Amino acid sequence: MAHPEMITPAARAARELHENAPPELYVRGLRVELAKCSPSMRMALLRYTSPKFSDGDPLADLETFEERTLADATARLSCEPIAARWDDDAIEDALASLRGHLEEHFTQRKYAALYER
């Protein structure tokens, strides 16, 4: 084991994060059980939520894909009802249903990425 004098401040802060980790975190609207995460994902989440670090969002790529998918699906779904002159309420219901379905789909994908399953 390294002598305490030889540990860098960054390594000391990372060790403190790991030692003081709560059993779960709320990250971008998700309740994440840290014990289910791999060690690397656990550290990425702890660093992301810590004010001492400015690491990027571990879910950023997936969230970008989610936004693109939602925008594309909404555009595709809305074209047919608008062209067919559906009632505005029917169009709104269809889009709300799509959004709910995609939100659940991407929530599951985020958990799969966090828990590496």
N, C-alpha and C positions, 0 to 999 in steps of 0.2 A: 504494500500500500504506500502511496506517495506521502511524503511529509506534508503536513498542513501548510507549511511556508512555501512549498513548491507548487501548490494548486493555484491556477489562475483564477481571477475573479469570475470569469465567465463559467469556468468549470464548477466553481463553488456555487454560483447561482443556479446552475443546472442541477447540481446535487440537491440543493435546498428544494427546488421544484419537485424533484422525484420523492424526496423524503416527506414533504408536506402535502403530497397530492391527496385531494379529496377522493372519496369513492366514486363520485360522479360529477360531471360538469354539464352545464347547459351551453351548447355551442351552436350559434346560428339557428336557434329554435329547436334543437335536438337535445334530448337527455341522453348523455353518453356515459355508460358504465365503463370506467377506465380499466377495470380488471379484465374486461372482454377484449380490449385493444391489444395489438402487438406492442412490444416495448417501443419501437420506433414511432408508431402512431400515437401512443400515449404521451411520449415526450414532445411530439409535434403539437399535440393539443394543449399540453401544459404550457409550452412556450408561446403558443398563439394567444392563450388567455391570460398570460402573465404580463403585467405592465413593465417588467424589467427587460422583456425581449420584444422585438418588433418583427418576428417571423411572419411569413405569409400564411394565408388561410389554407389549411390542408385540404379543404373541399373546394378550392377555387376553380379548378378545372371542371369538376363535375357541375358546379353551379353555373359556370359559363355555358356548358353544354345544355343544362336545363333551360336556361333563358332562351337560347337559340331554338331548342326543340319546341318550347311553348309558343314562341313567336311564329315559327313555321307552321305548327299545327293549327294555331288560331287563324292564321291567314288562309290556310287550305280549307278549314272547316267553314269559315265565314263566307267564302266565295259562292258556294252552291246555294245556301239559303238566301243570300242577298239576291243572287241571279233569279232564283225561283220566287222571289218576293214573299218570303215567309214573314209572318208576323214578327214584330220586333221582340216581343216577349219570348217567342219560340227560339229565335236566334240567341237571345241572352241566356235562356235556359241551356241550350246546347253548348254554348261557350263556357258557362259556369260548370257544367258537368265535365267538360273536357279538362278544365283547369283543376277540378277536384281529383280527377283520375290521374293526371300527370303529377300533381303534388304528391299524391300517395306513392306513385311509382318512383319518383325521385327521392322521396324520404327513405324508401326501402333501399334504393341504390346507395344513398349516403351511409346508411347503417352498414350495408355490405362492405363499403369502402373503409369505413372506420373500424369495423371488426374483422376486416380482411377475410370475408367468407365468399 
